[in-house]
Amino acid sequence: MTPIAFLAIALSLAASAAPAQSARPNTIKQMFAELNMCMNGVGLRLAKGTDVTVRFALNRRGGLIGKPRITYSHWTGDAADREASAASIAQGFDRCLPLKISDALGGAIAGQLIVYRFQGAREDKA
């Protein structure tokens, strides 16, 4: 086999190889780190002092099952601030999901409830 033929075969095998699964989160800790990084990158615009907890479930591919549900909320600011905060959280879910997770993690968390907390900057205590 000539070196050129060998190189062509090696390159075609490398190009057809499946991407490594290790780059995808494989633990819940890694999944939350990925979600935190994405949500922080979205630029959430939460009013100062806002605190919202959302419950949701993911399928085995990291996509939402149904709609996220707010289980706790402390909204601050005027009506426009509250609406902007709620819209920001919704945009975060739209942009960050589906999460790219490993098949093993997807099988483990599929349909399980996940709780995620959004917090605006803390209010100054006088």
C-alpha positions in Angstrom: 0.0 0.0 0.0 1.4 3.4 -1.0 1.8 6.1 1.7 -0.8 8.2 -0.2 -3.4 5.4 -0.2 -2.7 4.8 3.5 -3.2 8.5 4.3 -6.4 8.6 2.3 -7.9 5.6 4.2 -6.8 7.1 7.5 -8.3 10.4 6.8 -11.6 8.9 5.6 -11.8 6.8 8.8 -11.1 9.8 10.9 -13.8 11.8 9.2 -16.4 9.1 9.6 -15.7 8.4 13.2 -18.5 9.3 15.6 -17.8 12.3 17.9 -16.6 11.4 21.4 -19.3 11.1 24.0 -16.9 12.3 26.7 -17.4 15.9 25.6 -21.1 15.7 26.6 -22.1 15.9 30.3 -22.3 12.4 31.8 -23.2 13.3 35.4 -25.8 15.5 37.0 -23.1 17.7 38.3 -21.7 18.2 34.8 -25.2 18.7 33.4 -25.9 21.5 35.9 -22.5 23.1 35.2 -23.4 23.1 31.5 -26.9 24.6 32.2 -25.4 27.2 34.5 -22.8 28.2 31.9 -25.5 28.5 29.2 -27.9 30.4 31.4 -25.1 32.8 32.4 -24.1 33.2 28.8 -27.7 34.1 27.8 -27.5 37.3 29.8 -30.5 36.8 32.1 -32.1 40.2 33.0 -33.5 39.5 36.4 -34.6 42.4 38.6 -32.5 42.9 41.7 -33.8 40.7 44.5 -35.8 38.4 42.2 -35.8 34.7 43.2 -37.6 32.1 41.1 -37.5 28.3 41.3 -38.5 26.3 38.2 -39.3 22.6 38.0 -39.1 20.8 34.7 -38.3 17.4 33.2 -36.0 16.4 30.3 -36.3 13.6 27.8 -33.4 11.3 27.1 -32.1 13.7 24.4 -32.0 16.7 26.8 -35.1 18.3 25.5 -38.0 19.6 27.6 -41.0 17.4 28.4 -44.0 19.7 28.7 -43.6 23.2 30.1 -41.4 24.3 33.0 -43.4 25.1 36.1 -42.6 27.9 38.6 -42.7 26.4 42.1 -41.5 29.4 44.0 -41.3 33.1 43.0 -40.4 36.3 44.7 -40.7 39.0 41.9 -39.3 42.4 42.6 -39.6 45.8 40.8 -42.5 47.2 38.9 -44.7 45.3 36.4 -42.3 46.0 33.6 -39.3 44.6 35.6 -41.3 41.5 36.5 -42.4 40.9 32.9 -38.8 41.4 31.7 -37.5 38.9 34.3 -40.1 36.3 33.4 -39.3 36.8 29.6 -35.6 36.5 30.3 -36.1 33.1 32.1 -38.2 31.8 29.2 -35.6 32.9 26.7 -32.9 31.1 28.8 -34.9 27.8 28.5 -35.4 28.4 24.7 -31.7 29.0 24.1 -30.2 26.4 26.4 -32.4 23.4 25.8 -32.1 20.8 24.6 -28.9 20.1 26.5 -26.4 17.9 24.7 -26.0 15.1 27.3 -24.6 11.6 27.1 -26.8 8.6 26.3 -26.2 7.2 29.8 -27.2 10.4 31.5 -30.2 10.8 29.2 -31.4 7.4 30.2 -31.0 8.1 33.9 -32.7 11.5 34.0 -35.4 11.0 31.4 -38.7 12.1 32.9 -37.2 12.9 36.3 -38.1 16.3 37.8 -35.3 18.8 37.9 -35.3 22.0 40.0 -33.4 25.1 38.9 -33.2 28.4 40.8 -32.8 31.8 39.2 -31.6 34.7 41.3 -31.2 38.3 40.5 -28.5 40.4 42.2 -29.0 40.6 46.0 -30.7 43.6 47.4 -28.6 45.8 49.6 -29.5 45.4 53.3 -29.6 48.7 55.2 
